[in-house]
Amino acid sequence: MADLTSNFAGIRSPNPFWIASGPPANSAYQSHRAFDAGWGGLVWKTIGAPIVNTASRYSALNSGTTRMIGFNNIELISDRSPETNFLEIAEVKKRWPSHAVIASLMVESREEWHEYVKRAVDAGADGIELNYGCPHGMCERGMGSAVGQQPLVAERITSWVMEVATIPVIVKLTPNITDVTAAARAAKRAGANAISLINTINSITNVNLDTYVAEPTVRGMSSHGGYCGPAVKPIALNMVQCCAADREVGLPISGIGGIAGWRDAAEFMALGASTVQVCTAVMHHGFRIVEDMTDGLNTYLDSKGMRSVSELVGRGVAKIDSWQNLDLNFRRVARINYDSCIGCNLCYIACEDGAHQCIDLLAPKVVGVGIGPGRVPHKPIPKVREDDCVGCNLCSLVCPVDSCITMVEVESGADPMSWSDYQRKLAAGEIAAIPPHV
């Protein structure tokens, strides 16, 4: 089987699956349970001056019977004393010496940063994560995303940490920013050893239409919170890839945001993450999900002939490019497998009303197929006009039957042409204003 051991900026762990800083990483008791279940590392719930949290704290975005596709929280950092947290970090490291235990920190002054960094080192932490991402509560006090949204401020505070740090330092980036690479570059300039991203996204998940109060409610009021869960995965992947591709960053990346299974983890790794951190999925399903993650990643790596996780990291980074560099002469069209088509005609509705009107509804005999298994008798059948199909993918995305509609590459007979090529040829009069296939 492939080797899942991880060496992240000098921090070693049995596998790249870490518990992210949050409620599942709040105590020694939970840490023991996590490591016993098979997690390779853990980032402790952020330590600072203890705060008082509210009741209630969480809300969720659901979709039909699917629960918690998005998760919102207004919970702040640890409500336990720093003394208790650092004592328990020491306890966990003593029991699990080969597992990664990272102290997440959030304080204000240079003196406090120096003090807390030294206390984390003395407790035996393997690394320190600087929480520059919390988008609620702490930012109003000048911490969290209030730091992360100002790269120069983040750079200054990180430099304070690096003055005394003797273990690897990870800067946790906020997604509530125009350009995440600016913050990543600031971390690099300050001497940080790695970055982690993304922290939660500023959000309001829903509003009660009887009381007009958002959830979670606190005596008839609410507040904006931090959004996470499967719904944020696309945003996180984008930001991870941006940092991995930026030549000025060049730091190891710990990926966070919507990771719930081995496939999610593998996608983050392909786009540049060396380790991944999970919180919401553990809150939803418990620590044991790591068993499927490790088994699934092992099986995948074996199927690809990869001997270690490091061979996967970054494989997809260079395959994301500026839109202007994409081939305008590349063609894909939709094709329907009538053996599995059930005649729901969602593809027709989507194409007709929401896309490019290149699917017709015809009688079965016109299409030239019979009534397949499960299809409504005598109902019109969708037929793609391939000459008009622009290959947008929408019909295949709305189709409820797996692999019923596939997108097939069609030879265009033309050389690859980027946007700059198109502009140059258009100016020279070599092509029409719109490519022929459009």
C-alpha positions in Angstrom: 0.0 0.0 0.0 1.0 3.6 -0.6 2.9 5.4 2.2 0.6 8.0 3.8 3.1 9.4 6.3 3.4 13.2 6.1 6.2 15.6 6.6 4.6 19.0 6.5 7.1 21.9 7.0 9.0 19.6 9.3 5.9 18.4 11.2 5.6 14.7 10.9 2.3 12.7 11.2 1.2 9.1 10.4 -1.1 10.4 7.6 -2.1 13.8 6.1 -5.5 13.9 7.8 -5.7 16.4 10.6 -8.6 17.7 12.7 -9.0 21.4 12.1 -9.0 23.9 14.9 -12.6 24.0 16.2 -15.0 22.2 18.6 -13.7 18.7 17.8 -10.2 19.8 18.9 -11.2 21.4 22.1 -9.7 19.0 24.7 -7.3 16.2 25.5 -10.3 13.9 25.7 -11.3 14.6 22.1 -7.7 14.5 21.0 -7.3 11.0 22.4 -10.5 9.9 20.7 -9.4 11.4 17.4 -5.9 9.8 17.4 -7.4 6.5 18.5 -9.7 6.6 15.5 -6.8 7.1 13.1 -6.3 10.9 12.6 -2.7 11.8 11.9 -2.7 15.3 13.4 -4.8 17.9 15.2 -4.9 21.7 15.4 -6.0 22.7 18.9 -9.0 24.9 19.3 -7.6 28.5 19.3 -6.0 29.5 22.5 -6.1 33.1 23.8 -7.6 35.1 26.5 -10.7 32.9 27.4 -14.0 34.2 26.2 -17.7 33.5 27.0 -19.6 31.9 24.1 -23.2 32.3 23.3 -26.2 30.0 23.2 -27.1 29.2 20.5 -24.1 29.0 18.2 -24.7 27.0 15.0 -27.0 27.0 12.0 -27.1 25.1 8.8 -28.0 25.2 5.2 -29.9 22.1 4.2 -31.0 20.9 0.7 -34.0 18.5 0.8 -33.0 15.5 2.8 -29.3 16.4 2.7 -28.3 18.0 6.0 -25.6 20.6 6.6 -24.4 21.2 3.1 -23.4 24.5 4.6 -22.7 25.1 8.3 -22.6 28.5 10.1 -21.2 29.2 13.5 -20.8 32.2 15.8 -18.7 30.3 18.3 -15.4 32.1 19.2 -12.1 30.8 20.4 -11.5 28.5 23.5 -13.5 29.3 26.6 -11.0 27.4 28.7 -8.0 28.9 30.3 -4.6 28.9 28.5 -3.2 27.0 31.5 -5.7 24.1 31.0 -5.2 24.0 27.2 -1.3 24.0 27.4 -1.4 21.3 30.1 -3.6 19.1 28.0 -1.5 19.6 24.9 1.5 18.3 26.9 -0.7 15.4 28.0 -1.7 14.5 24.4 1.9 14.8 23.1 3.1 12.5 25.8 0.6 9.8 24.9 0.8 10.3 21.1 4.4 11.3 20.4 4.3 10.4 16.7 1.1 12.4 16.0 1.1 16.1 15.0 -0.3 18.4 17.7 -0.5 22.0 16.6 -1.3 24.9 18.9 -3.6 27.5 17.3 -3.1 30.9 18.8 -4.8 34.3 18.8 -3.7 37.2 21.0 -3.0 40.9 20.5 0.3 42.5 21.6 3.8 41.5 20.7 4.5 40.6 24.3 1.4 38.3 24.3 2.5 36.6 21.1 5.9 36.0 22.5 4.5 34.6 25.7 2.0 32.3 24.0 4.4 31.0 21.5 6.9 30.1 24.2 4.1 28.4 26.2 3.2 26.3 23.1 6.8 25.3 22.7 7.1 24.4 26.3 4.0 22.3 26.1 5.6 20.2 23.4 3.4 21.3 20.5 4.8 20.3 17.1 3.9 23.5 15.5 1.9 26.8 15.8 -1.0 27.9 13.7 -1.7 31.7 13.7 -5.4 32.3 13.5 -5.8 35.2 11.2 -9.1 34.0 9.8 -12.0 34.1 12.3 -14.6 36.3 10.6 -16.9 37.1 13.6 -16.6 38.2 17.2 -12.8 38.3 17.4 -12.3 40.5 14.4 -14.5 43.2 16.1 -11.8 43.1 18.7 -9.0 43.6 16.2 -8.0 40.0 15.9 -8.8 37.1 13.5 -9.8 38.3 10.0 -9.2 41.9 11.0 -5.5 40.8 10.8 -5.8 38.5 7.9 -7.5 41.1 5.7 -4.5 43.4 6.1 -1.4 41.7 4.7 1.0 44.2 6.2 -0.5 43.8 9.6 -0.4 40.1 9.3 3.2 40.3 8.2 4.2 42.4 11.2 2.5 40.1 13.7 4.0 37.0 12.0 7.4 38.6 12.3 6.8 39.0 16.0 6.1 35.3 16.3 9.1 34.3 14.2 11.3 36.3 16.7 10.8 33.6 19.3 9.4 30.5 17.5 11.6 27.4 17.6 9.0 25.1 16.0 7.3 25.5 12.6 4.8 28.3 12.2 1.7 28.0 10.0 -0.3 31.1 9.0 -4.1 30.5 8.7 -5.5 32.7 5.9 -8.9 34.2 5.7 -11.1 33.8 2.6 -12.8 37.1 3.3 -10.3 39.0 1.2 -10.0 40.1 -2.4 -6.7 38.4 -3.2 -5.7 35.5 -0.9 -2.2 35.4 -2.5 -1.4 38.8 -1.1 -1.9 37.4 2.4 0.1 34.3 1.6 3.0 36.4 0.2 3.0 38.4 3.5 3.3 35.2 5.5 6.3 34.2 3.3 8.0 37.6 3.7 7.6 37.4 7.5 9.4 34.0 7.5 6.4 31.7 8.2 7.0 28.0 7.5 3.6 27.2 5.9 0.1 28.4 5.3 -3.3 26.8 5.9 -6.6 27.8 4.2 -9.3 28.5 4.1 -10.8 29.7 7.4 -14.6 30.3 7.5 -16.5 32.6 5.2 -18.6 35.5 6.6 -22.2 34.5 6.3 -25.8 34.4 7.3 -27.4 31.1 6.4 -31.1 31.7 6.8 -33.8 34.1 8.2 -36.9 33.0 10.1 -39.8 34.5 8.1 -42.1 34.7 11.1 -39.7 36.4 13.5 -37.3 37.9 10.8 -34.4 36.8 13.0 -31.5 34.9 11.5 -30.2 31.6 12.9 -28.6 31.0 15.3 -30.7 33.3 17.6 -29.6 34.8 20.9 -32.5 36.4 22.7 -34.2 37.5 19.5 -31.0 38.7 17.8 -28.3 37.1 15.7 -24.9 37.9 14.2 -22.9 37.1 11.0 -21.0 33.9 11.4 -18.4 31.7 9.8 -19.5 29.5 7.0 -18.0 26.1 6.3 -18.9 22.6 5.2 -19.3 21.0 1.8 -20.7 24.2 0.3 -17.4 26.0 0.7 -15.2 23.4 -1.0 -15.1 25.0 -4.4 -14.0 28.3 -2.9 -11.3 26.6 -0.8 -10.0 24.6 -3.8 -9.7 27.8 -5.8 -7.8 29.7 -3.1 -5.5 26.7 -2.4 -4.6 26.4 -6.1 -4.0 30.2 -6.3 -1.5 30.0 -3.5 0.2 26.9 -4.8 0.6 28.4 -8.3 2.0 31.7 -7.0 5.8 31.8 -7.4 6.1 34.3 -4.6 4.4 32.1 -2.1 6.3 28.8 -2.3 5.1 27.5 1.1 3.7 24.2 2.1 -0.1 24.3 2.2 -2.6 22.6 4.6 -5.9 22.6 2.9 -9.2 23.3 4.7 -12.8 23.7 3.6 -15.6 21.2 2.9 -13.4 18.1 3.1 -15.7 15.1 4.0 -14.1 12.1 2.3 -11.0 10.8 0.6 -12.0 12.2 -2.8 -12.2 15.8 -1.4 -8.8 15.3 0.2 -7.2 14.0 -3.0 -8.6 17.0 -4.9 -7.0 19.4 -2.4 -3.7 17.5 -2.6 -3.8 17.6 -6.4 -4.1 21.4 -6.2 -1.2 21.8 -3.9 -2.1 20.8 -0.3 0.3 18.5 1.5 -2.1 17.9 4.5 -5.8 18.5 4.9 -7.8 19.6 7.9 -11.4 18.5 8.7 -13.9 20.0 11.2 -17.5 20.2 10.0 -17.6 16.6 8.7 -16.4 15.4 12.1 -19.1 17.5 13.8 -21.6 15.8 11.5 -20.4 12.2 11.4 -17.8 11.7 14.2 -14.1 10.9 14.3 -14.5 7.4 12.6 -14.8 9.0 9.1 -11.1 9.0 9.0 -11.1 5.2 8.4 -12.8 5.6 5.0 -10.5 8.5 4.2 -7.3 6.6 4.8 -8.6 3.4 3.1 -9.9 5.4 0.1 -6.8 7.4 -0.4 -4.6 4.3 -0.1 -6.7 2.5 -2.7 -6.6 5.5 -5.0 -2.9 6.0 -4.8 -2.4 2.3 -5.4 -4.6 2.4 -8.5 -2.5 5.3 -9.9 0.8 3.6 -9.2 1.8 6.2 -6.6 3.9 5.1 -3.8 3.3 8.0 -1.5 1.0 11.0 -0.9 3.8 13.4 -2.0 3.5 12.1 -5.5 -0.1 13.4 -5.7 0.6 16.8 -4.2 0.4 19.5 -6.9 -0.4 17.4 -9.9 -3.3 19.6 -10.9 -1.8 23.0 -10.1 -0.5 23.7 -13.6 -3.7 22.5 -15.2 -5.5 25.6 -14.0 -4.8 28.5 -16.2 -6.0 32.0 -17.1 -9.2 31.9 -19.2 -7.4 33.8 -22.0 -5.1 30.8 -22.5 -7.9 28.2 -23.1 -8.3 26.7 -26.5 -11.3 28.4 -28.2 -11.3 25.8 -31.0 -11.8 22.9 -28.6 -15.3 21.3 -29.0 -17.4 19.1 -26.8 -21.0 18.2 -27.5 -23.7 16.4 -25.5 -24.8 12.9 -26.4 -27.7 11.0 -24.9 -27.7 7.3 -24.1 -31.2 6.3 -24.9 -30.9 3.0 -23.2 -30.8 4.8 -19.8 -32.9 7.9 -20.7 -36.1 8.0 -18.6 -37.8 10.8 -20.6 -37.9 13.3 -17.8 -36.8 16.0 -20.3 -35.0 18.0 -17.6 -32.2 18.4 -20.1 -34.6 20.0 -22.7 -36.0 22.4 -20.1 -32.6 23.5 -18.9 -31.2 23.9 -22.4 -34.3 25.7 -23.7 -34.8 28.1 -20.8 -31.4 28.4 -19.2 -28.8 27.7 -21.9 -28.5 27.7 -25.7 -31.6 26.1 -27.2 -30.0 23.1 -28.9 -32.1 20.2 -27.7 -35.4 19.3 -29.4 -38.3 17.2 -28.2 -39.2 14.6 -30.9 -41.4 11.6 -31.1 -39.5 8.3 -30.4 -39.8 7.2 -34.0 -38.3 10.4 -35.3 -35.3 10.0 -32.9 -35.0 6.4 -34.1 -35.1 4.7 -30.7 -37.7 2.7 -28.8 -39.1 3.2 -25.3 -36.3 2.1 -23.0 -36.6 0.8 -19.4 -38.3 3.2 -17.1 -39.1 5.7 -19.8 -42.6 7.2 -19.9 -44.5 5.6 -22.8 -45.1 7.9 -25.8 -43.5 10.9 -24.1 -41.3 13.0 -26.5 -37.6 12.2 -26.4 -34.8 14.8 -26.3 -32.5 15.0 -29.2 -29.3 17.1 -29.2 -28.6 19.2 -32.4 -24.8 18.6 -32.3 -24.1 21.3 -34.9 -25.6 23.9 -32.6 -24.4 22.5 -29.2 -21.9 24.8 -27.6 -20.8 22.1 -25.1 -21.8 24.1 -22.0 -22.4 20.8 -19.9 -25.7 22.0 -18.4 -27.8 19.1 -19.7 -25.4 16.5 -18.3 -25.4 18.3 -14.9 -29.2 18.4 -14.5 -29.7 14.9 -15.8 -30.8 12.6 -12.8 -29.4 9.4 -14.4 -25.7 8.9 -14.1 -23.8 8.7 -17.4 -27.0 9.1 -19.4 -25.7 12.3 -21.0 -22.0 12.5 -21.7 -19.9 15.2 -23.1 -17.9 14.0 -26.1 -14.9 15.7 -27.7 -15.5 16.4 -31.4 -12.6 17.2 -33.7 -12.9 20.8 -34.8 -10.4 20.5 -37.6 -8.7 23.7 -36.4 -5.5 24.4 -34.6 -5.6 25.5 -30.9 -6.5 29.2 -30.6 -6.2 31.2 -27.4 -7.9 34.6 -26.9 -4.8 36.5 -27.8 -4.5 34.3 -31.0 -8.2 35.1 -31.8 -7.6 38.9 -31.3 -4.6 38.8 -33.5 -6.3 36.8 -36.3 -9.4 39.0 -36.1 -7.3 42.2 -36.5 -5.5 40.7 -39.5 -8.8 39.7 -41.1 -7.9 36.0 -41.0 -11.1 34.9 -39.2 -14.7 36.1 -38.7 -15.8 37.9 -35.5 -17.3 34.7 -34.1 -15.7 31.2 -34.5 -17.7 29.1 -37.0 -18.8 26.5 -34.4 -20.4 29.2 -32.3 
